[in-house]
């Protein structure tokens, strides 16, 4: 006798329909290239800015503008995320997903022609707008389409697909070498997704029902005023923003620094700067990201067993501990390679929790708005940590600076204590 798909002892994937799988695949594909667009600049910026400024890729001027453009990207992602989040609640998930994918695809492709700093500024801001908007729309769509028993698992798989984007960016950066322009042409590919989204994806019944209820006078769809003034949504929105700020801030300050730790270790072992640059891209983009991907995939199943709050606490505490170990224990590049997957597992794995947990904090009419506020508002707060990180790494030993910055993981533990447990509950209507 086959198991009842509603039986809690049945595998989470039992009874999932073909359409639900298609939604997960499409949402994940959009998120893969979303991440690609953010990571490809991180991996090619030295060559790009070196060419535009007419300086060596590692010059102080190149580093200064590299940090400037990361700030531009954070601002663009915040603005786009807030804009497209509220539009998705008002006009639908599918239609706004199309707009965000088109936006980051087109402006990524146009980066091929960038030859002035203002070109890069404008294009990175516009790409970031699409990137910031796509996550909340896609994550909301997955959470609303999948049944409660499978929601955490599906949302974790969705967010875990980001590692494919990181790996694609790393491979593209290695492949193009100094010819950075071609890496941005690859970013046009997701525009092809638009046809698939338009044909396949239907608006979720939850969203349709919320829109009809709003027309009847039961709240407003996509209202920032209601989100930020009505309890409990106000507390959930502020808590989600603080939680995401910890994760996103430590991502840029700590997680991405795995590449820097690998490069410094290689140079200390006698590698040339060019060899160290290539091997460190592999260490970060493939080895560390593999562990990060496992952490992202497993966050959902672990949170389904332990609860959302306990899982967030586990990942944040473990992230601090593995950061300290990774900074001070390795004595060789080979030893560092062994630790980097564990480092990635905990420091990156917690990010899947935003896709799992944030949809469960907001009602149907405010879901994408609240998720965007949390995730992209967190980006803006994280910018301050990015500035602090740059200053600390400039005046301190790299390992020591990263270890101190890892202390911010403890803030995540504090924040989650003030948020509700949502495991095994229906999405708020």
N, C-alpha and C positions, 0 to 999 in steps of 0.2 A: 504494500500500500504506500502510495506517495505521500510525503509530508504536506500538511496544510501550510500554504505560504504564510498564513497569519500566526502559525504556531511559533512561539518565542524560541523553541528549541531548533527550529529549522534554520538552515544557513540564510544569511541576510539577503543573498541574491536569489533565493528561491521565489519564483513568481514575478520577478521583475519583467516588465513587458519590453518588447522590441523598441517601442517608442521611447520609453524611459532610458534605455541604453543609448539610443541615438542622441537624446538630449545631453547625456553625460559626455559622449564623444565630441559633440559639437561645442559644448561649453568648454571642455578641456582643450580642444584645438585652438579656440580663441584665446584662452589663458596662456597656452604654450607660447604663442607669438607675442602676446602681451608682455611676458617675461623676457622673451628674446629682445624686444625693442629696448627694454631697460638695461639689460646686461651687455648688449653689443657695444653700447657707448662706453661702458666701464672697461671693456676689453680692448677697444680700438682708439680711445680718446688720445693717448699719447702720440700715436702716429698721425691722427687727424689734426690735432691742434699743433703738432710740430710742423706739419705741412702748411697750415694756414698762417701760422706765426713766423714761419721761416726759421725755426729754432730746432735744436736737438730734442727728440721725444722726451727726454728726462729732465729738461731744464726747469728751473723754478717758475718761469712764466707759464709753461705748459701745465705744471702742477696746480698753479693758482687758478687758471681758467678751468681746469678739469673739475676742481671743487666748486667753482662758480656754477658750472653747467649742471652738476648734480643738484645744487640748490634750485636752479631753474626747473629741473625735472620734477623735484618734489612739489614745487609750487603749482606747476601745470597739472600734475596728477591730483593734487588737492582740489583745484578749481574744477577740473573736468569731472572728478568723482562726485563732487557735490552737485554739480549741474546735471549730469546724466543720471545720477541716482534718483533725484526727484522727478526727472522726466520719465524714468522707467516706471515709477509708481503711477504717474499720470497718464502715460500713453502706451505702456506695455513693454514687456521684457524683450520680445523678439525684435520689434522695430528699433528700439534704442541700442540693442546689441549690434545691429547692422551699422548704425551710425558710428559707434565707437570703433568697430573693427575697420571700417572704411577710413576713419580719421587717422588711426595710427599707421595703417598700411600706406596710404598715399604720402603722408608727410615723412615717413621713413624713407620711401623711395626717392623723394625729392632731396634728401640729405646727400645723395650721390653727387649733386651739383653744388654743394656748399663750398664756398671759397672765401667767405668773410665771417668774422665772429658774430655779426648780427644775424647772418643766415642760420648759424648753429643755434643761437639763442631762440629765434622764432620757431625753428623746426623742432627743437627739443621740447619747447613748451607745448606745441600743438600735438606732437606725438604723445607726450605725457597726459594731455587731456583725454585722449582716446584710451590710453592705458589705464588711467585712474577710473574711468567710467565703466570699462568692460568688466572688471572683476566683480563689482557689486551686482551688476545686472546678471551675469552668468551664475554667480553663487546663489543669488536669490532664486533664479530659475531652477537650478538643480534641487534646492531644498524644497521648493513648492511642488515639484513633479514627483519626487520619490516618496514612498510611504515612510511613516515614522520609523519603523523597525530597520530600514535601510538607509535612512537619511545621513547619519554620521559617517557610515562607510563610503557612501557615494560622494559626499562633500569632501572627505579626505582624499579620495582618488582624484576628484576634480582639482583640488589645490596641489596635490602631489605632482600633477602633470607639469607643474612649473619647472621641475628639474630637467624635463626634456628641453624646455626653452633655454635654460642655462647651459645645458650641454651642447645644444645646437649653436648657441652664440659662441661658446668656447671653440667648437670645431670650426665654425666659420671664421673666427678670428685667427686661428692657426692656419687655416687654408689660404686666406687672402693675404696674410702677412702684413707688409707695409701698404698694400693696396686696399686701404680701409673702405674706399667708396663702394666696393662690390658687396661688402657685408650688409650694407643698407638696402641694396637692391633686393636681397633675399627677403627683406621685410615687407615687400609688396605681395608676397605669396598669399598671406591670409586674406587678401581682398577676394580671393576665389571662394572663401567660406561664405561670403554674403549670399551667393546663389543658393547654397545648401540651407542656410538659416532661413532664407525667405520661403523655400519650398517646404521644409520639414517642420520647423518649430512653430507650435501653436501657443497662444497665450494661456497660461495656467488658469484653471477654473478658480483657484483662490483669488487671483488678481481680478478676474472678471466679477466675481461676487463682491469683492471689496469696492470696486468702482461703482457697482449698482447700489450698494448700501450707502456709499458717499453721496450719490445723487439723491438718495432718499433722506439725506440730512444726518446720517450717522458718521460724523467725522469727515475729514478732508484727506484726499490722497496726496501723498508727497508733500505734506505740510511741515516745513521746518519749525513753524511756530508751535504746532502741536507737539512735535518731537521734543522740543527744548523747553516747553512750559508745562506739559501735562505729565503727572506721575502715573505709572512708574517709568514711562518712556524716557523722560529726562535723565533719570539716574542711569538707566541702561545705556543711553547714548554717550554720556560723559564717561562711564566706566569702560565702554567698548573703545572709545577714543584713547583713553589712558593705557589700556591693555595693548592696543595695537601700536601705540607710540613706543612702548618698551620693546616690543618685538621688532618693529621696523628700525628703530634707532640702533638697537644692538646688532641688527643685520648688517647695516652699513659700517658700524663702528667695530664690530667683533667678528661676525660670521665671514664677511667678505675679506677680512684681514688674514684668513687662512692662506690666501694667495701670497700676501706679503711675508708671512712667516716662512712659507716654503721658499720664496725667492731669497730671503736673507740667509736661510740655512744653506742653500745651494752656493751662494756667493762665499759664505764662510768656509765651505768645503773646496773652494777653488774654481767653481764654475764661472764662465764668462758671463757678463750681463745678458747677452743675447740668449745663451743656453739656459740661464736661470729664468729668464722671462718666459721662455717656451715651456719649460718643465713645470714652472709654478702655475701656469694656465691649466696644464693637465692635472696637477695636484688639486687645484680648486674646482675646476669645471667638471672633472670626471670623478676623481677619487672621493673628494669631500662631498660633492653633490650626490653621489651614489648613496652615501650614508644619510644625507639630508632627505633624499627621496623616500628611503625606508621610514624615516621618522614621520614624514608627512602622511604616508599611506597608513601607518599604524596608529597615528593619533586618534583616528575615528574609532577603530575597534577597541582601543584601550579606554577611550572616554565612554564608550557604550557599556563597558564593564565596570569601570571605577567611578564614572560620573565626570562631568565636564570640569568641575572645579578642582577635584583631586588630580586630574590629569594635567591641567595647566600648572598646578603647584609642582608636580613631579618633574615636568619638563623644565621649568624655570630653575629649580634648585639643581637639577642635574646639569643644566647648561652652564651654570656658574662653576660647578666643580670640574667639568671637563674643560672649560676654558682655562682654569688655573693649571690643570695637568698639561694641556697642550702647550701652554706658554713656557712652562718651567721644566718639564720632564725630558722631552726629546733631546738627544745629543747628536742626532744625524738625520739626514733627509729620509732615510729608510724608516727610522722610528717614527718620524712625523707622519709619514704616509699611513702608518698603522693606526694612528690616533685620529687622523682627519675625518674618517667616516663616522666615528663616534661623536666627534665635535660637531659635524654636520647634522647628525641624527637629532641631537637635542637642541642646538641653537637654531636650526631651521625648522625642525619638526613641529614646534609649537605654532607655526604660522598656519598649519591646516586647521588649527582650532578656531581661527577667525571665520573660516568658511563653514565649519560645523556649528559654532556657537552663536555667532552674530544673527543669523536668520531666526534663531529661537528667542531672541530678545525683543523683537518688534512685531507689531500686528501687520496683517496683510497690506493694509493701505499705506503703511510707513516702512515696509521692510527694506526696499532698496535704498530709500532715503536714509534710514537709520544705519544700514550697513555701510553706505558711502561715508556718512558722517564719522562712524567709528574708524573705518580703515583709512580713509583719506585725511580725516582730521588728525589721525595718528601720524600720517606722513609729515604733516606740517609741524607737529610737536617734535617729531624725530629729527627735523632739520637742526634744532638747537644742539642735539647730541652729536650730530655730524660735525658741526662747527667745533664743539668741545673736543671731539675725537681728533680732528685735524691739528688743533693746538697742542694737545697732549702728545701726539705722536711726533710732533716737530721738536719737542723739548725733552722727551723722555725716551729711554730705551723702548723699542717697539713692544717687546714681550711684556714689560712692566705696564705700559700704557694700556694694552689690550686687557691685561688682568684686572686693572682698576676699572676699566669700562665694563667688564663683565659683571661688576657689582650691581649694575642697573637691572640685572635679571631679578634681583630681590624685590624691586619695585613691582614687578609683575605679580609676585606672590601676594603682596599687600593689596593690590588692586582687585584681584579675583576674590578676595575674602568679602568684599562689599557687593558682589554681584550674585544673582540667584542661580541655583542649580536647575538645569532644564532637561536633564537626561530623562528619557522615556515620557516626555510630555509632548502634546500636540503643539504645532506652531500657533502662536497667538492669533486669533481671528480679528 
